Amino acid sequence: MKHFFSFILATIFLAACTTQSPLEYALDFAGANRAELESVLDHYKGDPEKLAAATFLIENMPAHVSYNGDEINKYYEIAHNLLYQKDLSHIVIRDSLLSIRRNYLPNLDRNLISDAKIMKADYLIYSIDHAFKVWKESEWAEHIDFDEFCETLLPYKVAECQPFDYWRDTLSEAFSGSLRTQLYDDEECNTTYRTVDIVRNEILREVRCNGEYIDAGYPLLTATAMKNIAYGRCADYVNLATATYRSVGIPTYIDATPYYGRFRAGHTWDVVVFGNGGDMASEWCLGTEHGKRFFPAQRFPKVYRSTYAISRDRVRYRNESALKYPFDYCQKDITSQYTKTSDIEITTYQDINLAEKYCYISIFNGHNEEWSFVDYGEMKDGKACFKNIGRNILYLAQGFDGRKIIPISDPFILHQNGEVEYIKFDGAETRTLDIRRKYFQNRNVAEMRQRLYGGRIQGADNPNFTNAEDIFVINDVYVDDPQPVTCSKAFTYYRYLSPDGSCGSIAELAFYDADTTRIEGTPIACKYATPDIIAKAFDDDYLTNFETDSTDGNWVGIKAAKPQKISFVRIIPRSDDNDIRVGDTYELLYYNGKEWVSMGKKVANTNVLHYDNVPSKALYWVKDHRRGWDERPFLLREGDKVEWR
């Protein structure tokens, strides 16, 4: 929500260097609404603890915003009507709200107002009293101290632009039935662990969770919308979970990474403060239990915790920076709680001339932008200095020269042991480069390749493949596309026979004559395969798979219209569709120390891209200009081993 950040940056905290206290500044900032906030402070004069809580909320309130005006109410009215129509699919609801956002209400994000200017005393008092009630009366919240209470239970909203709609009452009523009737035992009853799992499962029973990772309408943040949410990103379900947990007194934070270390996107999740065991995260928000394994293979450049309190360091950055990048004012860096980190000093280029003392650390995005900021640091004695940086990740230091953002260092890897390796470009020597993928393969993809090992292409004169001839046997995890084969004669029946123990596990199968003309025929398969499964081997979709429930004698093939001799075959393993794909247009780039340089675009006529005269020492990147966005840079190590970054 860039407009939100721009609003904040343009209107508040520029007076942070004055002698005014945060509370006095907030009251002055509230303007005509000052009396509402002062009446809350007056209300709690006789209760020091609640007065301290009210003071905390008010002095940080200028940083939090809501939609201004009635247009958002029109949007939510439509959204509520759609969500209550249970016969509508989540796709229809999503697309309808997206259309309304684009065509009728495109500028709501530009019409924001600080909560300090609109907060009513009665709502804030209600919210404070409710938070104190669940804190003091719930056994599962009694372990947190006042500071933790202020961040995990007290805030009157869990996300920016959330309406003041008494969500605590609505959500606690909707999802605490099982909590009120839980069976008593002497081990887990009324513990935080048991409580959060009861509430989480009740939400899962009542809410239709459908992930949608493409553009959608405005966030659904009313209590009514949240409890009937039909689709959403991780952040949407985290908002629902966190608001519900807090409504019943379960102390909860929201943590997020702006980007994974080797992925184009980030992630948001909720974290519950347990009575023992500290903070425990839910890997996939509502989908997983708290305290289970948390992305053990992922790399985190930064992890930030959403806070209600304002980060004074970010206020200082805003006041002093020339670039004024819209970093969120209400975040706390907790990267070291999730991964090993280092404070680093990066050697910069000698000829840089920056417009400010600040510098920026970026990771490769490879989607909308080449490099994306994850944090800022400061220039000191010609070094770019950054704190609490996640390890085993490729980074680039950047700066602002007064006109544009520029690289100020070579790309570098902060290795797992804390050492920094700079990726130096050297174009003095060149080499040839053969490329099979544009993205690292995960364990699942590697396992799928192994399932083809020992598979056979066979031809026969009969549908039972009696006395079938082995035309090609797969003895490598990488099969060429098209794969040349030697066929002794023309056959009517051709098939791929998977090895023993395999379920089939191929995405595409095709047979070609000597002119690479595809041989058409009627799809046929083993007795375990249904027609819809058979069709997936011939649908030209590399993300659908021929795979049965059996691991014994799986095969799929064709009956040709007449006997024909094949010269090539296509056998595409089940995968993530990030292998080089015949027919797609690719581009190889290398980083020359300042920018990405293209080695030219090529249409792949096999599943191996070949380039000549490539600089021998560089950071490389392969782009697919037709489909997908999973792309990562890579290095070539000793023995031409590809190291994905």
Secondary structure as a PSIPRED ss2 file (coil, helix, strand):
# PSIPRED VFORMAT (PSIPRED V4.0)

   1 M C   1.000  0.000  0.000
   2 K H   0.000  1.000  0.000
   3 H H   0.000  1.000  0.000
   4 F H   0.000  1.000  0.000
   5 F H   0.000  1.000  0.000
   6 S H   0.000  1.000  0.000
   7 F H   0.000  1.000  0.000
   8 I H   0.000  1.000  0.000
   9 L H   0.000  1.000  0.000
  10 A H   0.000  1.000  0.000
  11 T H   0.000  1.000  0.000
  12 I C   1.000  0.000  0.000
  13 F C   1.000  0.000  0.000
  14 L C   1.000  0.000  0.000
  15 A C   1.000  0.000  0.000
  16 A C   1.000  0.000  0.000
  17 C C   1.000  0.000  0.000
  18 T C   1.000  0.000  0.000
  19 T C   1.000  0.000  0.000
  20 Q C   1.000  0.000  0.000
  21 S C   1.000  0.000  0.000
  22 P H   0.000  1.000  0.000
  23 L H   0.000  1.000  0.000
  24 E H   0.000  1.000  0.000
  25 Y H   0.000  1.000  0.000
  26 A H   0.000  1.000  0.000
  27 L H   0.000  1.000  0.000
  28 D H   0.000  1.000  0.000
  29 F H   0.000  1.000  0.000
  30 A H   0.000  1.000  0.000
  31 G H   0.000  1.000  0.000
  32 A H   0.000  1.000  0.000
  33 N H   0.000  1.000  0.000
  34 R H   0.000  1.000  0.000
  35 A H   0.000  1.000  0.000
  36 E H   0.000  1.000  0.000
  37 L H   0.000  1.000  0.000
  38 E H   0.000  1.000  0.000
  39 S H   0.000  1.000  0.000
  40 V H   0.000  1.000  0.000
  41 L H   0.000  1.000  0.000
  42 D H   0.000  1.000  0.000
  43 H H   0.000  1.000  0.000
  44 Y C   1.000  0.000  0.000
  45 K C   1.000  0.000  0.000
  46 G C   1.000  0.000  0.000
  47 D C   1.000  0.000  0.000
  48 P H   0.000  1.000  0.000
  49 E H   0.000  1.000  0.000
  50 K H   0.000  1.000  0.000
  51 L H   0.000  1.000  0.000
  52 A H   0.000  1.000  0.000
  53 A H   0.000  1.000  0.000
  54 A H   0.000  1.000  0.000
  55 T H   0.000  1.000  0.000
  56 F H   0.000  1.000  0.000
  57 L H   0.000  1.000  0.000
  58 I H   0.000  1.000  0.000
  59 E H   0.000  1.000  0.000
  60 N H   0.000  1.000  0.000
  61 M H   0.000  1.000  0.000
  62 P H   0.000  1.000  0.000
  63 A H   0.000  1.000  0.000
  64 H C   1.000  0.000  0.000
  65 V E   0.000  0.000  1.000
  66 S E   0.000  0.000  1.000
  67 Y E   0.000  0.000  1.000
  68 N C   1.000  0.000  0.000
  69 G C   1.000  0.000  0.000
  70 D C   1.000  0.000  0.000
  71 E H   0.000  1.000  0.000
  72 I H   0.000  1.000  0.000
  73 N H   0.000  1.000  0.000
  74 K H   0.000  1.000  0.000
  75 Y H   0.000  1.000  0.000
  76 Y H   0.000  1.000  0.000
  77 E H   0.000  1.000  0.000
  78 I H   0.000  1.000  0.000
  79 A H   0.000  1.000  0.000
  80 H H   0.000  1.000  0.000
  81 N H   0.000  1.000  0.000
  82 L H   0.000  1.000  0.000
  83 L H   0.000  1.000  0.000
  84 Y C   1.000  0.000  0.000
  85 Q C   1.000  0.000  0.000
  86 K C   1.000  0.000  0.000
  87 D C   1.000  0.000  0.000
  88 L C   1.000  0.000  0.000
  89 S C   1.000  0.000  0.000
  90 H H   0.000  1.000  0.000
  91 I H   0.000  1.000  0.000
  92 V H   0.000  1.000  0.000
  93 I H   0.000  1.000  0.000
  94 R H   0.000  1.000  0.000
  95 D H   0.000  1.000  0.000
  96 S H   0.000  1.000  0.000
  97 L H   0.000  1.000  0.000
  98 L H   0.000  1.000  0.000
  99 S H   0.000  1.000  0.000
 100 I H   0.000  1.000  0.000
 101 R H   0.000  1.000  0.000
 102 R H   0.000  1.000  0.000
 103 N H   0.000  1.000  0.000
 104 Y C   1.000  0.000  0.000
 105 L C   1.000  0.000  0.000
 106 P C   1.000  0.000  0.000
 107 N C   1.000  0.000  0.000
 108 L H   0.000  1.000  0.000
 109 D H   0.000  1.000  0.000
 110 R H   0.000  1.000  0.000
 111 N C   1.000  0.000  0.000
 112 L E   0.000  0.000  1.000
 113 I E   0.000  0.000  1.000
 114 S E   0.000  0.000  1.000
 115 D H   0.000  1.000  0.000
 116 A H   0.000  1.000  0.000
 117 K H   0.000  1.000  0.000
 118 I C   1.000  0.000  0.000
 119 M C   1.000  0.000  0.000
 120 K C   1.000  0.000  0.000
 121 A H   0.000  1.000  0.000
 122 D H   0.000  1.000  0.000
 123 Y H   0.000  1.000  0.000
 124 L H   0.000  1.000  0.000
 125 I H   0.000  1.000  0.000
 126 Y H   0.000  1.000  0.000
 127 S H   0.000  1.000  0.000
 128 I H   0.000  1.000  0.000
 129 D H   0.000  1.000  0.000
 130 H H   0.000  1.000  0.000
 131 A H   0.000  1.000  0.000
 132 F H   0.000  1.000  0.000
 133 K H   0.000  1.000  0.000
 134 V H   0.000  1.000  0.000
 135 W H   0.000  1.000  0.000
 136 K H   0.000  1.000  0.000
 137 E H   0.000  1.000  0.000
 138 S C   1.000  0.000  0.000
 139 E H   0.000  1.000  0.000
 140 W H   0.000  1.000  0.000
 141 A H   0.000  1.000  0.000
 142 E C   1.000  0.000  0.000
 143 H C   1.000  0.000  0.000
 144 I C   1.000  0.000  0.000
 145 D C   1.000  0.000  0.000
 146 F H   0.000  1.000  0.000
 147 D H   0.000  1.000  0.000
 148 E H   0.000  1.000  0.000
 149 F H   0.000  1.000  0.000
 150 C H   0.000  1.000  0.000
 151 E H   0.000  1.000  0.000
 152 T H   0.000  1.000  0.000
 153 L C   1.000  0.000  0.000
 154 L C   1.000  0.000  0.000
 155 P C   1.000  0.000  0.000
 156 Y C   1.000  0.000  0.000
 157 K C   1.000  0.000  0.000
 158 V C   1.000  0.000  0.000
 159 A C   1.000  0.000  0.000
 160 E C   1.000  0.000  0.000
 161 C C   1.000  0.000  0.000
 162 Q C   1.000  0.000  0.000
 163 P C   1.000  0.000  0.000
 164 F C   1.000  0.000  0.000
 165 D C   1.000  0.000  0.000
 166 Y C   1.000  0.000  0.000
 167 W H   0.000  1.000  0.000
 168 R H   0.000  1.000  0.000
 169 D H   0.000  1.000  0.000
 170 T H   0.000  1.000  0.000
 171 L H   0.000  1.000  0.000
 172 S H   0.000  1.000  0.000
 173 E H   0.000  1.000  0.000
 174 A H   0.000  1.000  0.000
 175 F H   0.000  1.000  0.000
 176 S C   1.000  0.000  0.000
 177 G H   0.000  1.000  0.000
 178 S H   0.000  1.000  0.000
 179 L H   0.000  1.000  0.000
 180 R H   0.000  1.000  0.000
 181 T C   1.000  0.000  0.000
 182 Q C   1.000  0.000  0.000
 183 L C   1.000  0.000  0.000
 184 Y C   1.000  0.000  0.000
 185 D C   1.000  0.000  0.000
 186 D C   1.000  0.000  0.000
 187 E C   1.000  0.000  0.000
 188 E C   1.000  0.000  0.000
 189 C C   1.000  0.000  0.000
 190 N C   1.000  0.000  0.000
 191 T C   1.000  0.000  0.000
 192 T H   0.000  1.000  0.000
 193 Y H   0.000  1.000  0.000
 194 R H   0.000  1.000  0.000
 195 T H   0.000  1.000  0.000
 196 V H   0.000  1.000  0.000
 197 D H   0.000  1.000  0.000
 198 I H   0.000  1.000  0.000
 199 V H   0.000  1.000  0.000
 200 R H   0.000  1.000  0.000
 201 N H   0.000  1.000  0.000
 202 E H   0.000  1.000  0.000
 203 I H   0.000  1.000  0.000
 204 L H   0.000  1.000  0.000
 205 R H   0.000  1.000  0.000
 206 E H   0.000  1.000  0.000
 207 V C   1.000  0.000  0.000
 208 R C   1.000  0.000  0.000
 209 C C   1.000  0.000  0.000
 210 N C   1.000  0.000  0.000
 211 G E   0.000  0.000  1.000
 212 E C   1.000  0.000  0.000
 213 Y C   1.000  0.000  0.000
 214 I C   1.000  0.000  0.000
 215 D C   1.000  0.000  0.000
 216 A C   1.000  0.000  0.000
 217 G C   1.000  0.000  0.000
 218 Y C   1.000  0.000  0.000
 219 P C   1.000  0.000  0.000
 220 L C   1.000  0.000  0.000
 221 L C   1.000  0.000  0.000
 222 T C   1.000  0.000  0.000
 223 A H   0.000  1.000  0.000
 224 T H   0.000  1.000  0.000
 225 A H   0.000  1.000  0.000
 226 M H   0.000  1.000  0.000
 227 K H   0.000  1.000  0.000
 228 N C   1.000  0.000  0.000
 229 I C   1.000  0.000  0.000
 230 A C   1.000  0.000  0.000
 231 Y C   1.000  0.000  0.000
 232 G E   0.000  0.000  1.000
 233 R C   1.000  0.000  0.000
 234 C H   0.000  1.000  0.000
 235 A H   0.000  1.000  0.000
 236 D H   0.000  1.000  0.000
 237 Y H   0.000  1.000  0.000
 238 V H   0.000  1.000  0.000
 239 N H   0.000  1.000  0.000
 240 L H   0.000  1.000  0.000
 241 A H   0.000  1.000  0.000
 242 T H   0.000  1.000  0.000
 243 A H   0.000  1.000  0.000
 244 T H   0.000  1.000  0.000
 245 Y H   0.000  1.000  0.000
 246 R H   0.000  1.000  0.000
 247 S H   0.000  1.000  0.000
 248 V C   1.000  0.000  0.000
 249 G C   1.000  0.000  0.000
 250 I C   1.000  0.000  0.000
 251 P C   1.000  0.000  0.000
 252 T E   0.000  0.000  1.000
 253 Y E   0.000  0.000  1.000
 254 I E   0.000  0.000  1.000
 255 D E   0.000  0.000  1.000
 256 A E   0.000  0.000  1.000
 257 T E   0.000  0.000  1.000
 258 P C   1.000  0.000  0.000
 259 Y C   1.000  0.000  0.000
 260 Y C   1.000  0.000  0.000
 261 G C   1.000  0.000  0.000
 262 R C   1.000  0.000  0.000
 263 F C   1.000  0.000  0.000
 264 R C   1.000  0.000  0.000
 265 A C   1.000  0.000  0.000
 266 G C   1.000  0.000  0.000
 267 H E   0.000  0.000  1.000
 268 T E   0.000  0.000  1.000
 269 W E   0.000  0.000  1.000
 270 D E   0.000  0.000  1.000
 271 V E   0.000  0.000  1.000
 272 V E   0.000  0.000  1.000
 273 V E   0.000  0.000  1.000
 274 F C   1.000  0.000  0.000
 275 G C   1.000  0.000  0.000
 276 N C   1.000  0.000  0.000
 277 G C   1.000  0.000  0.000
 278 G C   1.000  0.000  0.000
 279 D E   0.000  0.000  1.000
 280 M E   0.000  0.000  1.000
 281 A E   0.000  0.000  1.000
 282 S E   0.000  0.000  1.000
 283 E C   1.000  0.000  0.000
 284 W C   1.000  0.000  0.000
 285 C H   0.000  1.000  0.000
 286 L H   0.000  1.000  0.000
 287 G H   0.000  1.000  0.000
 288 T C   1.000  0.000  0.000
 289 E C   1.000  0.000  0.000
 290 H E   0.000  0.000  1.000
 291 G C   1.000  0.000  0.000
 292 K C   1.000  0.000  0.000
 293 R C   1.000  0.000  0.000
 294 F C   1.000  0.000  0.000
 295 F C   1.000  0.000  0.000
 296 P C   1.000  0.000  0.000
 297 A C   1.000  0.000  0.000
 298 Q C   1.000  0.000  0.000
 299 R C   1.000  0.000  0.000
 300 F C   1.000  0.000  0.000
 301 P C   1.000  0.000  0.000
 302 K C   1.000  0.000  0.000
 303 V C   1.000  0.000  0.000
 304 Y E   0.000  0.000  1.000
 305 R E   0.000  0.000  1.000
 306 S E   0.000  0.000  1.000
 307 T C   1.000  0.000  0.000
 308 Y C   1.000  0.000  0.000
 309 A C   1.000  0.000  0.000
 310 I C   1.000  0.000  0.000
 311 S C   1.000  0.000  0.000
 312 R H   0.000  1.000  0.000
 313 D H   0.000  1.000  0.000
 314 R H   0.000  1.000  0.000
 315 V H   0.000  1.000  0.000
 316 R H   0.000  1.000  0.000
 317 Y H   0.000  1.000  0.000
 318 R H   0.000  1.000  0.000
 319 N H   0.000  1.000  0.000
 320 E H   0.000  1.000  0.000
 321 S C   1.000  0.000  0.000
 322 A C   1.000  0.000  0.000
 323 L C   1.000  0.000  0.000
 324 K C   1.000  0.000  0.000
 325 Y C   1.000  0.000  0.000
 326 P C   1.000  0.000  0.000
 327 F C   1.000  0.000  0.000
 328 D C   1.000  0.000  0.000
 329 Y C   1.000  0.000  0.000
 330 C C   1.000  0.000  0.000
 331 Q E   0.000  0.000  1.000
 332 K E   0.000  0.000  1.000
 333 D E   0.000  0.000  1.000
 334 I C   1.000  0.000  0.000
 335 T H   0.000  1.000  0.000
 336 S H   0.000  1.000  0.000
 337 Q H   0.000  1.000  0.000
 338 Y C   1.000  0.000  0.000
 339 T C   1.000  0.000  0.000
 340 K C   1.000  0.000  0.000
 341 T E   0.000  0.000  1.000
 342 S E   0.000  0.000  1.000
 343 D E   0.000  0.000  1.000
 344 I E   0.000  0.000  1.000
 345 E E   0.000  0.000  1.000
 346 I E   0.000  0.000  1.000
 347 T E   0.000  0.000  1.000
 348 T C   1.000  0.000  0.000
 349 Y C   1.000  0.000  0.000
 350 Q C   1.000  0.000  0.000
 351 D C   1.000  0.000  0.000
 352 I C   1.000  0.000  0.000
 353 N C   1.000  0.000  0.000
 354 L C   1.000  0.000  0.000
 355 A C   1.000  0.000  0.000
 356 E C   1.000  0.000  0.000
 357 K C   1.000  0.000  0.000
 358 Y E   0.000  0.000  1.000
 359 C E   0.000  0.000  1.000
 360 Y E   0.000  0.000  1.000
 361 I E   0.000  0.000  1.000
 362 S E   0.000  0.000  1.000
 363 I E   0.000  0.000  1.000
 364 F E   0.000  0.000  1.000
 365 N C   1.000  0.000  0.000
 366 G C   1.000  0.000  0.000
 367 H C   1.000  0.000  0.000
 368 N C   1.000  0.000  0.000
 369 E C   1.000  0.000  0.000
 370 E C   1.000  0.000  0.000
 371 W E   0.000  0.000  1.000
 372 S E   0.000  0.000  1.000
 373 F E   0.000  0.000  1.000
 374 V E   0.000  0.000  1.000
 375 D E   0.000  0.000  1.000
 376 Y E   0.000  0.000  1.000
 377 G E   0.000  0.000  1.000
 378 E E   0.000  0.000  1.000
 379 M E   0.000  0.000  1.000
 380 K E   0.000  0.000  1.000
 381 D C   1.000  0.000  0.000
 382 G C   1.000  0.000  0.000
 383 K E   0.000  0.000  1.000
 384 A E   0.000  0.000  1.000
 385 C E   0.000  0.000  1.000
 386 F E   0.000  0.000  1.000
 387 K E   0.000  0.000  1.000
 388 N E   0.000  0.000  1.000
 389 I E   0.000  0.000  1.000
 390 G E   0.000  0.000  1.000
 391 R C   1.000  0.000  0.000
 392 N C   1.000  0.000  0.000
 393 I E   0.000  0.000  1.000
 394 L E   0.000  0.000  1.000
 395 Y E   0.000  0.000  1.000
 396 L E   0.000  0.000  1.000
 397 A E   0.000  0.000  1.000
 398 Q E   0.000  0.000  1.000
 399 G E   0.000  0.000  1.000
 400 F E   0.000  0.000  1.000
 401 D C   1.000  0.000  0.000
 402 G C   1.000  0.000  0.000
 403 R C   1.000  0.000  0.000
 404 K C   1.000  0.000  0.000
 405 I E   0.000  0.000  1.000
 406 I E   0.000  0.000  1.000
 407 P E   0.000  0.000  1.000
 408 I C   1.000  0.000  0.000
 409 S C   1.000  0.000  0.000
 410 D C   1.000  0.000  0.000
 411 P C   1.000  0.000  0.000
 412 F E   0.000  0.000  1.000
 413 I E   0.000  0.000  1.000
 414 L E   0.000  0.000  1.000
 415 H C   1.000  0.000  0.000
 416 Q C   1.000  0.000  0.000
 417 N C   1.000  0.000  0.000
 418 G C   1.000  0.000  0.000
 419 E C   1.000  0.000  0.000
 420 V E   0.000  0.000  1.000
 421 E E   0.000  0.000  1.000
 422 Y E   0.000  0.000  1.000
 423 I C   1.000  0.000  0.000
 424 K C   1.000  0.000  0.000
 425 F C   1.000  0.000  0.000
 426 D E   0.000  0.000  1.000
 427 G E   0.000  0.000  1.000
 428 A E   0.000  0.000  1.000
 429 E E   0.000  0.000  1.000
 430 T E   0.000  0.000  1.000
 431 R E   0.000  0.000  1.000
 432 T E   0.000  0.000  1.000
 433 L E   0.000  0.000  1.000
 434 D E   0.000  0.000  1.000
 435 I E   0.000  0.000  1.000
 436 R C   1.000  0.000  0.000
 437 R E   0.000  0.000  1.000
 438 K C   1.000  0.000  0.000
 439 Y C   1.000  0.000  0.000
 440 F C   1.000  0.000  0.000
 441 Q C   1.000  0.000  0.000
 442 N C   1.000  0.000  0.000
 443 R H   0.000  1.000  0.000
 444 N H   0.000  1.000  0.000
 445 V H   0.000  1.000  0.000
 446 A H   0.000  1.000  0.000
 447 E H   0.000  1.000  0.000
 448 M H   0.000  1.000  0.000
 449 R H   0.000  1.000  0.000
 450 Q H   0.000  1.000  0.000
 451 R C   1.000  0.000  0.000
 452 L C   1.000  0.000  0.000
 453 Y C   1.000  0.000  0.000
 454 G C   1.000  0.000  0.000
 455 G C   1.000  0.000  0.000
 456 R E   0.000  0.000  1.000
 457 I E   0.000  0.000  1.000
 458 Q E   0.000  0.000  1.000
 459 G E   0.000  0.000  1.000
 460 A E   0.000  0.000  1.000
 461 D C   1.000  0.000  0.000
 462 N C   1.000  0.000  0.000
 463 P C   1.000  0.000  0.000
 464 N C   1.000  0.000  0.000
 465 F C   1.000  0.000  0.000
 466 T C   1.000  0.000  0.000
 467 N C   1.000  0.000  0.000
 468 A C   1.000  0.000  0.000
 469 E E   0.000  0.000  1.000
 470 D E   0.000  0.000  1.000
 471 I E   0.000  0.000  1.000
 472 F E   0.000  0.000  1.000
 473 V E   0.000  0.000  1.000
 474 I C   1.000  0.000  0.000
 475 N C   1.000  0.000  0.000
 476 D C   1.000  0.000  0.000
 477 V C   1.000  0.000  0.000
 478 Y C   1.000  0.000  0.000
 479 V C   1.000  0.000  0.000
 480 D C   1.000  0.000  0.000
 481 D C   1.000  0.000  0.000
 482 P C   1.000  0.000  0.000
 483 Q E   0.000  0.000  1.000
 484 P E   0.000  0.000  1.000
 485 V C   1.000  0.000  0.000
 486 T C   1.000  0.000  0.000
 487 C C   1.000  0.000  0.000
 488 S C   1.000  0.000  0.000
 489 K C   1.000  0.000  0.000
 490 A C   1.000  0.000  0.000
 491 F E   0.000  0.000  1.000
 492 T E   0.000  0.000  1.000
 493 Y E   0.000  0.000  1.000
 494 Y E   0.000  0.000  1.000
 495 R E   0.000  0.000  1.000
 496 Y E   0.000  0.000  1.000
 497 L E   0.000  0.000  1.000
 498 S C   1.000  0.000  0.000
 499 P C   1.000  0.000  0.000
 500 D C   1.000  0.000  0.000
 501 G C   1.000  0.000  0.000
 502 S C   1.000  0.000  0.000
 503 C C   1.000  0.000  0.000
 504 G C   1.000  0.000  0.000
 505 S C   1.000  0.000  0.000
 506 I E   0.000  0.000  1.000
 507 A E   0.000  0.000  1.000
 508 E E   0.000  0.000  1.000
 509 L E   0.000  0.000  1.000
 510 A E   0.000  0.000  1.000
 511 F E   0.000  0.000  1.000
 512 Y E   0.000  0.000  1.000
 513 D C   1.000  0.000  0.000
 514 A C   1.000  0.000  0.000
 515 D C   1.000  0.000  0.000
 516 T C   1.000  0.000  0.000
 517 T C   1.000  0.000  0.000
 518 R E   0.000  0.000  1.000
 519 I C   1.000  0.000  0.000
 520 E C   1.000  0.000  0.000
 521 G E   0.000  0.000  1.000
 522 T E   0.000  0.000  1.000
 523 P E   0.000  0.000  1.000
 524 I E   0.000  0.000  1.000
 525 A E   0.000  0.000  1.000
 526 C C   1.000  0.000  0.000
 527 K C   1.000  0.000  0.000
 528 Y C   1.000  0.000  0.000
 529 A C   1.000  0.000  0.000
 530 T C   1.000  0.000  0.000
 531 P H   0.000  1.000  0.000
 532 D H   0.000  1.000  0.000
 533 I H   0.000  1.000  0.000
 534 I H   0.000  1.000  0.000
 535 A H   0.000  1.000  0.000
 536 K C   1.000  0.000  0.000
 537 A C   1.000  0.000  0.000
 538 F C   1.000  0.000  0.000
 539 D C   1.000  0.000  0.000
 540 D C   1.000  0.000  0.000
 541 D C   1.000  0.000  0.000
 542 Y C   1.000  0.000  0.000
 543 L C   1.000  0.000  0.000
 544 T C   1.000  0.000  0.000
 545 N C   1.000  0.000  0.000
 546 F E   0.000  0.000  1.000
 547 E C   1.000  0.000  0.000
 548 T C   1.000  0.000  0.000
 549 D C   1.000  0.000  0.000
 550 S C   1.000  0.000  0.000
 551 T C   1.000  0.000  0.000
 552 D C   1.000  0.000  0.000
 553 G C   1.000  0.000  0.000
 554 N C   1.000  0.000  0.000
 555 W E   0.000  0.000  1.000
 556 V E   0.000  0.000  1.000
 557 G E   0.000  0.000  1.000
 558 I E   0.000  0.000  1.000
 559 K E   0.000  0.000  1.000
 560 A E   0.000  0.000  1.000
 561 A E   0.000  0.000  1.000
 562 K E   0.000  0.000  1.000
 563 P E   0.000  0.000  1.000
 564 Q E   0.000  0.000  1.000
 565 K C   1.000  0.000  0.000
 566 I C   1.000  0.000  0.000
 567 S C   1.000  0.000  0.000
 568 F E   0.000  0.000  1.000
 569 V E   0.000  0.000  1.000
 570 R E   0.000  0.000  1.000
 571 I E   0.000  0.000  1.000
 572 I E   0.000  0.000  1.000
 573 P E   0.000  0.000  1.000
 574 R C   1.000  0.000  0.000
 575 S C   1.000  0.000  0.000
 576 D C   1.000  0.000  0.000
 577 D C   1.000  0.000  0.000
 578 N C   1.000  0.000  0.000
 579 D E   0.000  0.000  1.000
 580 I C   1.000  0.000  0.000
 581 R C   1.000  0.000  0.000
 582 V C   1.000  0.000  0.000
 583 G C   1.000  0.000  0.000
 584 D C   1.000  0.000  0.000
 585 T E   0.000  0.000  1.000
 586 Y E   0.000  0.000  1.000
 587 E E   0.000  0.000  1.000
 588 L E   0.000  0.000  1.000
 589 L E   0.000  0.000  1.000
 590 Y E   0.000  0.000  1.000
 591 Y E   0.000  0.000  1.000
 592 N C   1.000  0.000  0.000
 593 G C   1.000  0.000  0.000
 594 K C   1.000  0.000  0.000
 595 E C   1.000  0.000  0.000
 596 W E   0.000  0.000  1.000
 597 V E   0.000  0.000  1.000
 598 S E   0.000  0.000  1.000
 599 M E   0.000  0.000  1.000
 600 G E   0.000  0.000  1.000
 601 K E   0.000  0.000  1.000
 602 K E   0.000  0.000  1.000
 603 V E   0.000  0.000  1.000
 604 A C   1.000  0.000  0.000
 605 N C   1.000  0.000  0.000
 606 T C   1.000  0.000  0.000
 607 N C   1.000  0.000  0.000
 608 V C   1.000  0.000  0.000
 609 L E   0.000  0.000  1.000
 610 H E   0.000  0.000  1.000
 611 Y E   0.000  0.000  1.000
 612 D E   0.000  0.000  1.000
 613 N E   0.000  0.000  1.000
 614 V E   0.000  0.000  1.000
 615 P E   0.000  0.000  1.000
 616 S E   0.000  0.000  1.000
 617 K E   0.000  0.000  1.000
 618 A C   1.000  0.000  0.000
 619 L E   0.000  0.000  1.000
 620 Y E   0.000  0.000  1.000
 621 W E   0.000  0.000  1.000
 622 V E   0.000  0.000  1.000
 623 K E   0.000  0.000  1.000
 624 D E   0.000  0.000  1.000
 625 H C   1.000  0.000  0.000
 626 R C   1.000  0.000  0.000
 627 R C   1.000  0.000  0.000
 628 G C   1.000  0.000  0.000
 629 W C   1.000  0.000  0.000
 630 D C   1.000  0.000  0.000
 631 E C   1.000  0.000  0.000
 632 R C   1.000  0.000  0.000
 633 P C   1.000  0.000  0.000
 634 F E   0.000  0.000  1.000
 635 L E   0.000  0.000  1.000
 636 L E   0.000  0.000  1.000
 637 R E   0.000  0.000  1.000
 638 E H   0.000  1.000  0.000
 639 G H   0.000  1.000  0.000
 640 D H   0.000  1.000  0.000
 641 K E   0.000  0.000  1.000
 642 V E   0.000  0.000  1.000
 643 E E   0.000  0.000  1.000
 644 W E   0.000  0.000  1.000
 645 R C   1.000  0.000  0.000
